[in-house]
Amino acid sequence: MESKEIRQIMTLVPGLLKLPQKSLWTTYDKEADVLYINFKKPSHTDDSEMTKDDIIIRYEKGKIVGVTILNAARKFQKH
């Protein structure tokens, strides 16, 4: 990996360390521009809600088990 990519990844670390979950899995679907972040595997989602900014929060027994970010690249691209 290039050092620029490593620096970008390292900017995420402080926020990740604050998460209450011990594990994190991510998948990015480039074609659909959707980022999936899971805090539990396997998870059996029994409820979800969509925020006004196109983020789906997924729950299992009242606890957040993941988030799905729609239009992810467009949200985070620098203008």
C-alpha positions in Angstrom: 0.0 0.0 0.0 1.1 3.5 -0.7 1.9 5.8 2.3 -1.0 8.0 1.3 -3.4 5.1 1.7 -1.9 4.2 5.0 -2.3 7.8 6.3 -5.9 7.7 5.2 -6.5 4.5 7.1 -4.7 5.8 10.2 -7.1 8.8 10.3 -9.9 6.3 11.0 -8.2 4.7 14.0 -9.2 7.2 16.7 -12.9 6.8 15.9 -12.7 3.0 15.7 -11.0 2.8 19.1 -14.0 4.6 20.6 -16.5 2.0 19.4 -17.9 -0.2 22.1 -17.7 -3.3 19.8 -14.6 -5.3 19.8 -14.9 -6.5 16.1 -15.7 -4.7 12.9 -16.2 -6.1 9.3 -16.7 -3.9 6.3 -17.7 -4.5 2.7 -17.9 -1.9 -0.1 -20.0 -2.6 -3.2 -18.5 -0.2 -5.7 -21.1 -0.7 -8.4 -24.0 0.1 -6.0 -21.9 2.6 -4.0 -22.9 1.0 -0.7 -20.7 0.5 2.4 -21.7 -2.2 4.9 -20.3 -2.0 8.4 -21.0 -4.9 10.7 -20.3 -5.2 14.4 -21.4 -8.8 14.8 -21.2 -11.9 12.6 -23.4 -13.6 12.1 -26.0 -11.0 12.9 -29.7 -11.6 12.7 -31.2 -8.2 12.2 -34.8 -7.9 13.5 -35.2 -4.2 13.0 -33.8 -1.2 11.1 -34.2 2.4 10.5 -33.1 4.8 7.8 -31.8 8.2 8.7 -32.5 11.3 6.6 -29.0 11.1 5.1 -29.5 7.6 3.7 -27.8 5.5 6.4 -29.6 2.4 7.5 -29.0 1.4 11.1 -29.5 -2.3 11.7 -30.6 -3.8 15.1 -30.7 -7.2 16.7 -32.6 -7.4 20.0 -32.4 -3.6 20.4 -28.6 -3.4 19.9 -26.9 -1.9 16.8 -25.3 -4.7 14.9 -24.4 -2.8 11.7 -24.9 0.2 9.5 -25.4 0.5 5.8 -24.3 3.7 4.1 -26.0 4.4 0.8 -24.1 6.6 -1.8 -21.0 6.2 0.3 -18.4 7.5 -2.1 -20.5 10.5 -3.0 -20.9 11.3 0.7 -17.2 11.2 1.6 -15.6 12.5 -1.6 -13.7 15.8 -1.1 -15.1 18.5 -3.2 
